[in-house]
Amino acid sequence: MKKPKYSVEFQEQAVRKTLTGDESIREIAEGLGISYWTLRQWRKEYIKNQKNQPEPRRRGNDAEEIKRLKEEIANLKLDNAILKKYAAMLSRDD
């Protein structure tokens, strides 16, 4: 009996479904009409390949991103302080 050949795209979609979905591997395999053991092996190989790939290089914008985030935090703290004062004023009016 010859094994069916599945496309790489099909295998990747099936594996991603096991990693992100709420269903078990067995349920996903049954839904796709493939063997549980086949899907389990695909998943194992996919995870192994992900670990062997190098980390993507970051752009040199880390300092800029940190600066932007610090400014955003400062703005949010200011907004929060204003809202607290406004809430205190509203509670006094009652």
C-alpha positions as CSV (number, residue, x, y, z in Angstrom):
1,M,0.0,0.0,0.0
2,K,1.5,3.3,-1.1
3,K,1.5,6.2,1.4
4,P,-0.4,9.4,0.2
5,K,1.9,12.3,-0.5
6,Y,0.8,15.6,1.2
7,S,2.1,19.0,0.1
8,V,4.4,21.0,2.4
9,E,1.7,23.7,2.7
10,F,-0.8,21.2,3.9
11,Q,1.6,19.8,6.4
12,E,2.5,23.2,7.8
13,Q,-1.2,24.3,8.0
14,A,-2.0,21.1,9.9
15,V,0.9,21.5,12.3
16,R,0.1,25.2,12.9
17,K,-3.5,24.2,13.7
18,T,-2.1,21.8,16.4
19,L,0.0,24.7,17.9
20,T,-2.6,27.4,17.9
21,G,-6.0,25.6,18.0
22,D,-8.1,24.4,20.9
23,E,-8.5,20.9,19.4
24,S,-6.2,18.0,20.3
25,I,-3.8,16.5,17.7
26,R,-6.1,13.5,17.4
27,E,-9.2,15.6,16.7
28,I,-7.3,17.7,14.1
29,A,-5.9,14.6,12.4
30,E,-9.4,13.0,12.2
31,G,-10.8,16.2,10.8
32,L,-8.2,16.3,8.1
33,G,-8.4,12.6,7.3
34,I,-4.9,11.8,8.2
35,S,-3.2,9.5,10.8
36,Y,-2.7,10.8,14.3
37,W,0.9,9.4,14.2
38,T,1.6,11.2,10.9
39,L,0.5,14.5,12.2
40,R,2.4,13.9,15.4
41,Q,5.6,13.3,13.4
42,W,5.1,16.4,11.2
43,R,4.6,18.4,14.4
44,K,7.8,17.0,16.0
45,E,9.8,17.8,12.8
46,Y,8.3,21.3,12.6
47,I,9.3,22.1,16.2
48,K,12.8,20.7,15.7
49,N,13.3,22.8,12.5
50,Q,12.0,25.9,14.3
51,K,14.6,25.5,17.0
52,N,17.4,25.0,14.5
53,Q,16.7,28.2,12.7
54,P,18.7,31.3,13.7
55,E,17.0,34.1,15.5
56,P,15.9,36.9,13.1
57,R,18.2,39.9,13.2
58,R,16.7,42.9,14.8
59,R,16.9,46.3,13.3
60,G,19.1,48.8,15.0
61,N,16.0,50.7,16.2
62,D,15.9,49.3,19.7
63,A,17.1,52.6,21.2
64,E,14.4,54.5,19.2
65,E,11.7,52.0,20.3
66,I,12.7,52.3,24.0
67,K,12.6,56.1,23.7
68,R,9.2,55.9,22.0
69,L,7.8,53.6,24.7
70,K,9.2,55.8,27.5
71,E,7.4,58.8,26.0
72,E,4.2,56.8,25.7
73,I,4.4,55.7,29.3
74,A,4.9,59.3,30.4
75,N,1.9,60.3,28.4
76,L,-0.2,57.5,29.8
77,K,0.8,58.4,33.4
78,L,-0.2,62.0,32.8
79,D,-3.6,60.9,31.3
80,N,-4.1,58.7,34.3
81,A,-3.3,61.5,36.8
82,I,-5.8,63.8,35.0
83,L,-8.5,61.1,35.0
84,K,-7.9,60.5,38.8
85,K,-8.4,64.2,39.5
86,Y,-11.5,64.3,37.3
87,A,-13.0,61.3,39.1
88,A,-12.3,62.9,42.5
89,M,-14.0,66.1,41.3
90,L,-17.0,64.1,40.1
91,S,-17.3,62.3,43.4
92,R,-17.3,65.6,45.4
93,D,-20.2,67.0,43.3
94,D,-22.6,64.3,44.6
